[in-house]
Amino acid sequence: MHSNMSNVDTEKNLMNAIVSLAKRRGFVFPSSEIYGGLANTWDYGPLGVLMKKNIKEAWWQRFIMSRDDMVGLDAAILMNPAVWVASGHVSNFHDALVDCKSCRSRFRADHLIENTLNIQAEGLSLADMTKVIEENKIDCPNCKGKLTAARQFNTMFTTHLGPLEESESVVYLRPETCQAIFVDFVSILNSTRKKLPFGVGQIGKSFRNEITPGNFIFRVLELEQMEIEYFVKPGDDVAAFEVWLKAMQDWYADLGIKKENLRVREHEADERSFYSSRTVDIEYKYPFGWKELQGIADRTDYDLKQHAKASGQDLSYFDEETKERIVPYVIEPSVGVDRLFLTLLADAYEEEVINKEKNDIRTVLHLHPGIAPVTIAILPLMKKDGMAEKAKELYTKLAKRFSVQYDESGSIGKRYRRQDEIGTPFALTIDYDTLKDDTVTIRYRDSMKQERIKISDVSSIVMEACDNA
């Protein structure tokens, strides 16, 4: 286990260090920065796109490919707007909004209350939020101006289908990926012949017009979700919920996320979504406090019944054992790719003091080998005497199976530090002995231990380290 900081000693400094590293090393950039950017939109750079791909592949392998009770889906972002009417999003997908009367800044009322008073505000009515703000004299965080009363704000983005912007042409950018799974339930059932219990997983973009986005990539307008809808017989949902809660906790442990930085928080009845009989959040201790990493909800049979009623289509399941038609209950474990990306960066970040007197500090990301954007660094000791050629030959061979980076610039020590900073778990140094006996020095990121191994053994060593993601 690694402590996040040995030099950066405040939460604010830790967050600043992570954001700085992300931009400097090509993990995440502010979107359209040369034009001043756009609030809470981000671009994943050369390293970020590799790490994000690894996260999604690890999730897909763990929860879809390795299970015989799971199938996948990749549904369209744009759907018939009737889907969002039936699901309740058009009438219920709202945040509580307050404006500053002076500077016109806009805030989510529940977040403002939580950040100011350190109490749970999600689930409060608009009137109650307004009362809390007034009684506690909460002012605008930017200019200390007075705030308006809380009012509803629908967080779905709208666009128009076709050449004319008329009310009849309005369609929505989906705010979540799961509704397509419910709408496609019968098609999935007929094409796969799956029996209950079974689940459908999907990775895809969703869009939410957040009022007060912030904290880097924690809350974004354009998010990518990894969602599962797991269908069970009514009555089996309670046990299935616990199974999925443990499955997600086990995955985070296997990814190396520190146990002490995770906790489970049960939603109170007045906090849960209207369709949920039980919801829990797996929370992570971010530099800005305990916040939701993942939600798990028992959606009951609400969605299938709503879409069956609105569409006039039969979305039931025929139970071969009882010879009856039933509407399955649904367990939904949902996690955002962007939020998990930030969690892994924050949990892996460390500034390790090597020599206090010389102020020698090693910045390292202790990322799981299966998640790290670069798995192996190829480092020729020198550019001459055939070492560079041998190193490039090894690069070509290993790049067929792994994410590999070639680096011949600077001293070997500086190159090790560059790789530590981006989380590369293995570095291979090619030297004079390599040219004689086809061996290399492998350096392990976390321990900085070095040992001599045969080139033929590299793949098996690396594969074993990566496999348990």
C-alpha positions as CSV (number, residue, x, y, z in Angstrom):
1,M,0.0,0.0,0.0
2,H,1.2,3.5,-0.8
3,S,0.4,6.8,0.9
4,N,-0.8,9.4,-1.6
5,M,1.5,12.1,-0.4
6,S,4.8,12.3,1.4
7,N,5.5,15.9,0.3
8,V,2.2,17.3,-0.9
9,D,0.5,17.8,2.4
10,T,-2.9,19.4,1.7
11,E,-5.9,18.3,-0.2
12,K,-5.9,21.4,-2.4
13,N,-2.2,20.8,-3.2
14,L,-2.9,17.2,-4.0
15,M,-5.6,18.0,-6.4
16,N,-3.5,20.7,-8.1
17,A,-0.7,18.3,-8.4
18,I,-2.9,15.7,-10.1
19,V,-4.4,18.2,-12.5
20,S,-0.9,19.6,-13.3
21,L,0.5,16.1,-14.0
22,A,-2.5,15.2,-16.1
23,K,-1.9,18.1,-18.4
24,R,1.9,18.1,-18.4
25,R,2.2,14.4,-19.3
26,G,-0.7,14.1,-21.7
27,F,-3.4,12.5,-19.7
28,V,-6.1,15.2,-19.8
29,F,-6.2,18.6,-21.4
30,P,-8.8,21.4,-21.1
31,S,-11.0,21.2,-24.2
32,S,-10.7,24.0,-26.8
33,E,-8.2,25.7,-24.6
34,I,-6.8,28.1,-27.2
35,Y,-10.2,29.7,-27.4
36,G,-10.6,30.0,-23.7
37,G,-12.0,26.5,-23.2
38,L,-15.6,25.5,-22.4
39,A,-16.6,24.9,-18.8
40,N,-16.2,21.3,-17.7
41,T,-15.2,19.8,-21.0
42,W,-12.0,17.9,-21.3
43,D,-9.9,16.1,-23.9
44,Y,-8.0,12.9,-23.2
45,G,-4.5,13.2,-24.5
46,P,-2.1,10.5,-25.8
47,L,-1.6,8.8,-22.4
48,G,-5.2,9.5,-21.2
49,V,-6.8,7.8,-24.2
50,L,-4.7,4.7,-23.5
51,M,-5.6,4.6,-19.8
52,K,-9.2,5.2,-20.5
53,K,-9.2,2.4,-23.1
54,N,-7.6,0.0,-20.5
55,I,-10.3,0.9,-17.9
56,K,-13.1,0.1,-20.3
57,E,-11.5,-3.1,-21.5
58,A,-10.9,-4.3,-17.9
59,W,-14.5,-3.7,-17.1
60,W,-15.8,-5.3,-20.2
61,Q,-13.6,-8.4,-19.7
62,R,-14.5,-8.7,-16.0
63,F,-18.2,-8.2,-16.2
64,I,-19.2,-9.2,-19.8
65,M,-16.8,-11.5,-21.5
66,S,-15.9,-13.7,-18.5
67,R,-19.5,-14.4,-17.5
68,D,-22.0,-16.6,-19.3
69,D,-24.9,-14.7,-17.8
70,M,-24.0,-11.4,-19.5
71,V,-24.3,-9.9,-23.0
72,G,-23.3,-6.5,-24.4
73,L,-25.1,-3.7,-26.2
74,D,-24.0,-0.6,-28.0
75,A,-27.1,1.6,-28.5
76,A,-27.7,4.8,-30.3
77,I,-27.2,8.1,-28.4
78,L,-30.3,9.6,-30.0
79,M,-33.6,7.8,-29.3
80,N,-37.3,8.5,-29.9
81,P,-38.2,11.3,-27.5
82,A,-41.1,9.2,-26.3
83,V,-38.5,7.0,-24.5
84,W,-37.6,9.9,-22.1
85,V,-41.2,10.8,-21.5
86,A,-42.1,7.2,-20.5
87,S,-39.0,6.9,-18.3
88,G,-39.8,10.0,-16.4
89,H,-36.8,12.0,-17.4
90,V,-38.7,14.8,-19.1
91,S,-40.8,15.5,-16.0
92,N,-38.4,14.4,-13.3
93,F,-34.7,14.8,-14.4
94,H,-34.1,18.1,-12.7
95,D,-31.6,19.7,-10.5
96,A,-32.3,22.5,-8.0
97,L,-30.8,25.8,-9.3
98,V,-30.0,29.1,-7.6
99,D,-28.6,32.3,-9.2
100,C,-26.6,35.1,-7.6
101,K,-28.6,38.3,-7.9
102,S,-25.4,40.3,-8.2
103,C,-22.9,38.5,-10.5
104,R,-25.4,36.1,-12.1
105,S,-23.3,33.0,-11.2
106,R,-25.4,29.8,-11.2
107,F,-25.1,27.0,-8.6
108,R,-26.7,23.7,-7.7
109,A,-28.5,24.4,-4.5
110,D,-27.8,21.0,-2.9
111,H,-24.1,21.2,-3.7
112,L,-23.9,24.7,-2.3
113,I,-25.6,23.6,1.0
114,E,-23.4,20.5,1.3
115,N,-20.2,22.3,0.7
116,T,-21.1,25.2,3.1
117,L,-22.7,23.3,5.9
118,N,-21.3,19.8,5.4
119,I,-24.7,18.1,5.5
120,Q,-26.6,15.9,3.1
121,A,-28.9,18.0,0.9
122,E,-29.8,15.7,-2.0
123,G,-33.5,14.8,-1.8
124,L,-34.6,18.0,-0.1
125,S,-37.5,19.8,-1.7
126,L,-37.1,23.2,-3.5
127,A,-38.8,24.9,-0.6
128,D,-36.6,23.2,2.0
129,M,-33.4,24.1,0.1
130,T,-34.5,27.7,-0.1
131,K,-35.2,27.7,3.6
132,V,-31.8,26.2,4.5
133,I,-30.0,28.8,2.3
134,E,-31.9,31.7,3.9
135,E,-31.7,30.5,7.5
136,N,-28.0,29.9,7.3
137,K,-27.3,33.1,5.3
138,I,-25.6,31.2,2.5
139,D,-24.3,33.8,0.0
140,C,-22.8,33.5,-3.5
141,P,-19.3,31.9,-3.1
142,N,-17.9,34.2,-5.8
143,C,-19.1,37.7,-4.8
144,K,-21.0,37.2,-1.5
145,G,-24.2,38.4,-3.2
146,K,-27.7,37.3,-2.3
147,L,-29.1,34.1,-4.0
148,T,-32.5,33.6,-5.6
149,A,-34.9,30.9,-4.4
150,A,-34.3,27.4,-5.6
151,R,-36.0,26.4,-8.8
152,Q,-36.1,23.3,-11.1
153,F,-33.7,23.0,-14.0
154,N,-34.0,20.0,-16.5
155,T,-30.5,18.7,-17.1
156,M,-31.1,17.0,-20.4
157,F,-29.5,18.5,-23.5
158,T,-31.9,19.0,-26.4
159,T,-31.2,19.2,-30.2
160,H,-33.4,19.1,-33.3
161,L,-33.9,16.3,-35.9
162,G,-34.1,17.6,-39.4
163,P,-33.6,21.0,-41.0
164,L,-36.2,22.9,-39.0
165,E,-36.0,23.8,-35.3
166,E,-39.6,23.2,-34.3
167,S,-41.1,21.7,-31.2
168,E,-42.0,18.5,-33.1
169,S,-38.4,18.0,-34.1
170,V,-36.9,18.0,-30.5
171,V,-34.8,15.1,-29.5
172,Y,-32.6,14.6,-26.5
173,L,-29.0,13.6,-26.0
174,R,-29.4,10.7,-23.6
175,P,-28.6,11.4,-20.0
176,E,-28.0,7.8,-19.2
177,T,-27.3,4.6,-21.2
178,C,-29.6,2.2,-19.5
179,Q,-33.0,3.1,-21.2
180,A,-31.9,1.5,-24.5
181,I,-31.4,-1.8,-22.6
182,F,-35.0,-1.7,-21.4
183,V,-36.3,-0.7,-24.8
184,D,-34.3,-3.4,-26.5
185,F,-35.2,-6.0,-23.8
186,V,-37.3,-8.3,-26.0
187,S,-35.0,-8.1,-28.9
188,I,-32.1,-9.1,-26.7
189,L,-34.1,-11.9,-25.1
190,N,-35.2,-13.3,-28.5
191,S,-31.8,-13.1,-30.1
192,T,-29.8,-14.6,-27.2
193,R,-32.3,-17.0,-25.6
194,K,-31.0,-16.0,-22.2
195,K,-32.8,-17.2,-19.1
196,L,-33.2,-15.3,-15.9
197,P,-31.0,-14.2,-14.2
198,F,-29.0,-12.4,-16.9
199,G,-27.6,-9.0,-17.5
200,V,-26.8,-6.6,-20.3
201,G,-23.8,-4.3,-20.2
202,Q,-23.1,-1.2,-22.1
203,I,-20.3,1.4,-22.3
204,G,-21.3,4.7,-23.9
205,K,-21.6,8.5,-23.8
206,S,-24.2,10.3,-21.9
207,F,-24.8,14.1,-21.6
208,R,-26.0,16.1,-18.6
209,N,-26.4,19.9,-18.5
210,E,-24.9,20.2,-15.1
211,I,-25.4,23.6,-13.3
212,T,-22.2,23.7,-11.3
213,P,-19.7,21.3,-12.9
214,G,-16.2,21.2,-11.4
215,N,-13.4,19.3,-9.6
216,F,-11.6,18.5,-12.8
217,I,-13.2,15.4,-14.6
218,F,-15.3,14.4,-11.5
219,R,-18.4,16.2,-12.9
220,V,-18.6,16.7,-16.6
221,L,-21.1,17.7,-19.3
222,E,-20.2,14.8,-21.5
223,L,-19.6,11.6,-19.6
224,E,-18.9,8.0,-20.4
225,Q,-20.8,5.3,-18.4
226,M,-20.2,1.6,-17.8
227,E,-23.6,0.3,-16.9
228,I,-25.2,-3.1,-16.3
229,E,-28.9,-3.9,-16.1
230,Y,-29.1,-7.3,-14.4
231,F,-32.6,-8.9,-14.7
232,V,-33.9,-11.2,-12.0
233,K,-37.1,-12.8,-10.9
234,P,-39.2,-10.6,-8.5
235,G,-38.1,-11.5,-5.0
236,D,-34.5,-12.5,-6.1
237,D,-33.5,-8.8,-6.3
238,V,-32.4,-8.5,-2.7
239,A,-29.8,-11.2,-2.9
240,A,-28.7,-10.1,-6.4
241,F,-28.1,-6.6,-5.1
242,E,-25.7,-7.9,-2.5
243,V,-23.9,-10.1,-5.0
244,W,-23.3,-7.1,-7.3
245,L,-22.2,-4.8,-4.5
246,K,-19.5,-7.3,-3.5
247,A,-18.5,-7.9,-7.2
248,M,-17.9,-4.2,-7.6
249,Q,-16.0,-3.9,-4.3
250,D,-13.8,-6.9,-5.3
251,W,-13.0,-5.3,-8.7
252,Y,-11.9,-2.1,-7.1
253,A,-9.7,-4.0,-4.7
254,D,-8.1,-5.9,-7.6
255,L,-7.4,-2.6,-9.3
256,G,-5.4,-1.7,-6.3
257,I,-7.6,1.1,-4.9
258,K,-6.9,1.5,-1.2
259,K,-9.5,-0.1,1.0
260,E,-9.4,2.9,3.4
261,N,-10.4,5.3,0.7
262,L,-13.6,3.5,-0.2
263,R,-16.9,3.2,1.8
264,V,-20.5,2.2,1.1
265,R,-23.2,4.7,1.8
266,E,-26.9,3.7,1.9
267,H,-29.4,6.1,0.5
268,E,-32.2,7.2,2.8
269,A,-35.8,6.7,1.5
270,D,-36.3,10.4,0.7
271,E,-33.0,10.5,-1.1
272,R,-33.5,7.6,-3.5
273,S,-34.8,8.0,-7.0
274,F,-38.6,7.5,-7.2
275,Y,-38.2,4.1,-9.1
276,S,-35.6,2.6,-6.7
277,S,-36.4,0.3,-3.7
278,R,-32.7,0.4,-2.6
279,T,-29.7,2.5,-3.7
280,V,-26.2,2.5,-2.3
281,D,-23.2,4.6,-3.4
282,I,-19.6,3.3,-3.3
283,E,-17.8,6.5,-2.3
284,Y,-14.2,7.4,-2.6
285,K,-12.2,9.9,-0.5
286,Y,-11.2,12.4,-3.2
287,P,-8.9,15.3,-2.4
288,F,-12.1,17.4,-2.2
289,G,-13.9,14.9,0.1
290,W,-16.0,11.8,0.1
291,K,-18.0,11.6,-3.1
292,E,-19.9,9.0,-5.2
293,L,-17.7,6.8,-7.4
294,Q,-20.4,4.3,-8.3
295,G,-24.1,3.8,-7.7
296,I,-25.9,0.5,-7.4
297,A,-29.7,0.6,-7.6
298,D,-32.6,-1.8,-7.4
299,R,-34.8,-0.3,-10.1
300,T,-37.5,-2.9,-9.4
301,D,-39.8,-3.5,-12.5
302,Y,-40.4,0.2,-13.0
303,D,-38.7,0.8,-16.4
304,L,-40.0,-2.3,-18.2
305,K,-43.5,-1.6,-17.0
306,Q,-43.3,2.1,-18.0
307,H,-42.1,1.3,-21.5
308,A,-44.6,-1.5,-21.9
309,K,-47.4,0.9,-21.0
310,A,-46.2,3.8,-23.1
311,S,-45.3,1.7,-26.2
312,G,-48.2,-0.8,-26.0
313,Q,-45.6,-3.6,-26.4
314,D,-45.3,-6.7,-24.2
315,L,-42.0,-6.5,-22.3
316,S,-42.6,-9.4,-20.0
317,Y,-40.6,-12.6,-19.6
318,F,-42.0,-16.2,-19.9
319,D,-40.9,-18.2,-16.9
320,E,-40.5,-21.9,-18.1
321,E,-40.7,-23.2,-14.5
322,T,-44.0,-21.6,-13.5
323,K,-45.4,-21.3,-17.0
324,E,-46.3,-17.7,-16.3
325,R,-45.3,-14.3,-17.7
326,I,-43.5,-12.0,-15.3
327,V,-41.9,-8.6,-15.4
328,P,-38.3,-8.9,-14.2
329,Y,-36.7,-6.8,-11.5
330,V,-33.5,-5.0,-12.3
331,I,-30.3,-4.4,-10.4
332,E,-28.2,-1.6,-11.9
333,P,-24.5,-1.2,-11.1
334,S,-23.3,2.0,-12.8
335,V,-19.9,3.7,-12.8
336,G,-18.6,6.6,-14.9
337,V,-15.4,6.0,-16.8
338,D,-14.2,9.6,-16.2
339,R,-14.9,9.4,-12.5
340,L,-13.1,6.1,-12.2
341,F,-10.2,7.5,-14.2
342,L,-9.9,10.4,-11.6
343,T,-10.2,7.9,-8.8
344,L,-7.3,5.8,-10.1
345,L,-5.1,8.8,-10.6
346,A,-5.8,10.2,-7.1
347,D,-5.3,6.8,-5.5
348,A,-2.1,6.0,-7.4
349,Y,-0.4,9.4,-7.0
350,E,2.6,9.6,-4.6
351,E,5.5,12.0,-4.1
352,E,8.1,9.8,-2.5
353,V,11.1,11.4,-0.7
354,I,14.3,9.7,-1.9
355,N,16.8,12.1,-0.4
356,K,15.4,14.8,1.9
357,E,18.7,16.7,2.1
358,K,19.0,17.0,-1.6
359,N,15.2,17.5,-2.0
360,D,15.1,14.5,-4.3
361,I,11.5,13.6,-4.7
362,R,10.2,10.8,-7.0
363,T,6.7,11.4,-8.4
364,V,5.1,8.1,-9.2
365,L,1.7,6.7,-10.2
366,H,1.2,3.3,-8.7
367,L,-1.3,2.3,-11.3
368,H,-2.3,-1.4,-11.8
369,P,-0.2,-2.8,-14.7
370,G,-3.4,-3.6,-16.6
371,I,-4.6,0.0,-16.3
372,A,-1.3,2.0,-16.8
373,P,-1.3,3.7,-20.2
374,V,2.2,2.4,-20.9
375,T,3.1,-1.1,-19.8
376,I,6.7,-1.4,-20.8
377,A,9.4,1.3,-21.4
378,I,12.3,0.3,-23.7
379,L,15.4,2.1,-22.7
380,P,18.7,1.6,-24.6
381,L,21.6,2.5,-22.3
382,M,23.3,4.2,-25.2
383,K,22.4,5.1,-28.7
384,K,25.6,3.6,-30.2
385,D,27.2,0.2,-30.6
386,G,24.0,-1.4,-31.8
387,M,22.0,-0.8,-28.6
388,A,19.4,1.5,-30.2
389,E,18.9,-1.0,-33.0
390,K,18.4,-3.9,-30.5
391,A,16.1,-1.8,-28.4
392,K,13.9,-0.9,-31.5
393,E,13.8,-4.6,-32.5
394,L,12.5,-5.4,-29.0
395,Y,10.0,-2.6,-29.2
396,T,8.6,-3.9,-32.4
397,K,8.2,-7.4,-30.9
398,L,6.6,-6.3,-27.6
399,A,4.3,-3.7,-29.2
400,K,2.3,-6.4,-30.8
401,R,1.0,-7.4,-27.4
402,F,1.6,-4.5,-25.0
403,S,1.5,-0.7,-24.8
404,V,5.2,0.1,-25.2
405,Q,7.2,3.4,-25.2
406,Y,10.7,3.8,-26.6
407,D,12.9,6.4,-24.9
408,E,16.6,7.1,-25.6
409,S,16.7,10.8,-24.4
410,G,18.7,11.8,-21.3
411,S,20.3,9.8,-18.6
412,I,18.9,6.4,-17.6
413,G,17.9,7.8,-14.2
414,K,15.9,10.6,-15.7
415,R,14.2,8.2,-18.1
416,Y,13.2,6.0,-15.1
417,R,11.7,9.0,-13.4
418,R,9.7,10.0,-16.5
419,Q,8.2,6.5,-16.7
420,D,7.5,6.5,-12.9
421,E,5.5,9.7,-13.3
422,I,3.2,8.2,-16.0
423,G,2.8,5.0,-14.1
424,T,4.8,2.6,-16.3
425,P,5.2,-0.6,-14.3
426,F,8.1,-2.1,-16.2
427,A,11.3,-0.6,-17.7
428,L,13.7,-2.7,-19.8
429,T,17.3,-1.5,-20.2
430,I,19.2,-2.7,-23.2
431,D,23.0,-2.7,-22.6
432,Y,26.2,-4.4,-23.8
433,D,25.3,-7.7,-22.2
434,T,22.0,-7.7,-24.1
435,L,23.9,-7.8,-27.3
436,K,25.9,-10.9,-26.1
437,D,23.2,-13.0,-24.4
438,D,19.7,-11.6,-25.1
439,T,19.1,-10.6,-21.5
440,V,17.8,-7.2,-20.2
441,T,17.6,-5.4,-16.9
442,I,14.0,-5.2,-15.8
443,R,13.2,-2.4,-13.3
444,Y,10.0,-2.6,-11.3
445,R,8.3,0.8,-10.8
446,D,6.9,0.4,-7.2
447,S,10.0,-1.2,-5.6
448,M,12.6,0.2,-8.0
449,K,14.1,-3.3,-7.8
450,Q,16.2,-4.3,-10.8
451,E,17.1,-7.8,-12.0
452,R,18.5,-9.5,-15.1
453,I,16.1,-11.6,-17.1
454,K,15.9,-13.3,-20.5
455,I,14.1,-11.4,-23.3
456,S,12.1,-14.5,-23.9
457,D,10.7,-14.2,-20.3
458,V,9.5,-10.6,-20.6
459,S,6.0,-11.4,-22.0
460,S,5.1,-14.0,-19.4
461,I,6.2,-11.7,-16.5
462,V,4.2,-8.8,-17.8
463,M,1.2,-10.8,-18.7
464,E,1.0,-12.3,-15.2
465,A,1.1,-8.8,-13.6
466,C,-1.7,-7.5,-16.0
467,D,-4.1,-10.4,-15.9
468,N,-5.9,-9.8,-12.6
469,A,-7.5,-6.5,-13.6
